[in-house]
Amino acid sequence: MELKLYDTLAREKRPFRPLDPARVRLYVCGPTVYDFAHIGNARPIIVFDVLFRLLRHLYGADHVAYVRNITDVDDKINARAAQDFPFLPLF
């Protein structure tokens, strides 16, 4: 089975060809956690979880690495936290 993904730049489906089929890597930016949760926060988690499972099926569980980060805390996030939760100490 050939996996095709939609290339938004080319506006067409293209075959997925990993740089290294023995070690398929998936790096995904995670949520920025400074506001209330909403349905948009769940979408990437669900979409990339499904893609990760498909890649494991195609390439083998031991050959797929999935990394997801949580956005670094910065001044904007600290200021918002201090505004919304003044009773909590910030580092």
C-alpha positions in Angstrom: 0.0 0.0 0.0 1.4 3.4 -1.0 0.7 6.3 1.4 -0.2 9.6 -0.3 -0.4 12.9 1.6 -1.8 16.2 0.3 0.9 18.7 -0.5 -0.7 22.1 0.1 2.1 23.9 -1.9 1.6 21.8 -5.0 -2.1 21.4 -4.3 -2.0 17.7 -5.1 -1.6 14.3 -3.4 2.0 13.1 -3.4 3.5 9.7 -2.4 5.1 9.8 1.1 8.8 8.9 0.9 10.6 9.0 4.2 14.2 10.2 4.2 15.1 6.9 6.0 12.5 4.1 5.7 14.3 2.2 8.5 13.6 5.2 10.8 10.6 7.2 10.0 10.4 10.4 12.1 7.4 12.5 12.9 7.9 15.8 14.7 4.7 17.7 15.6 4.3 21.1 17.3 2.1 20.6 20.4 -0.3 23.0 22.0 0.4 26.5 23.4 -1.0 26.2 26.8 -2.0 29.6 28.0 -5.7 29.8 27.5 -8.9 27.8 27.8 -9.0 24.5 26.0 -11.2 24.3 22.9 -11.9 21.7 20.1 -9.1 23.1 18.0 -6.6 22.0 20.6 -7.7 18.3 20.1 -7.5 18.3 16.3 -3.7 18.0 15.9 -3.5 15.4 18.6 -6.1 13.2 16.9 -4.8 13.8 13.3 -1.2 13.1 14.1 -2.1 10.1 16.4 -3.9 8.5 13.4 -1.0 9.3 11.1 1.5 7.8 13.6 -0.6 4.6 13.9 -0.7 4.4 10.1 3.0 4.9 9.8 3.6 2.2 12.4 1.4 -0.2 10.5 3.2 0.5 7.2 6.8 0.7 8.4 6.7 -1.3 11.7 6.3 -0.2 15.3 10.1 -0.2 15.9 10.8 2.0 12.9 8.7 5.1 13.7 9.6 7.9 16.1 6.9 10.3 17.1 7.9 13.5 19.0 5.5 16.2 20.1 6.5 19.3 22.0 4.6 21.7 24.2 5.3 25.3 23.3 8.0 27.0 25.4 6.8 29.3 28.2 7.5 32.9 27.3 6.7 36.3 28.7 3.3 36.4 27.0 2.3 33.2 28.6 3.7 34.2 32.0 1.8 37.6 31.9 -1.4 35.8 31.0 -1.0 33.3 33.8 -0.2 36.1 36.3 -3.4 38.0 35.2 -5.7 35.0 35.4 -4.1 33.3 38.5 -2.6 36.0 40.6 -2.6 33.7 43.7 -0.2 31.2 42.1 3.6 31.8 42.3 5.4 31.9 39.0 8.9 30.4 39.0 
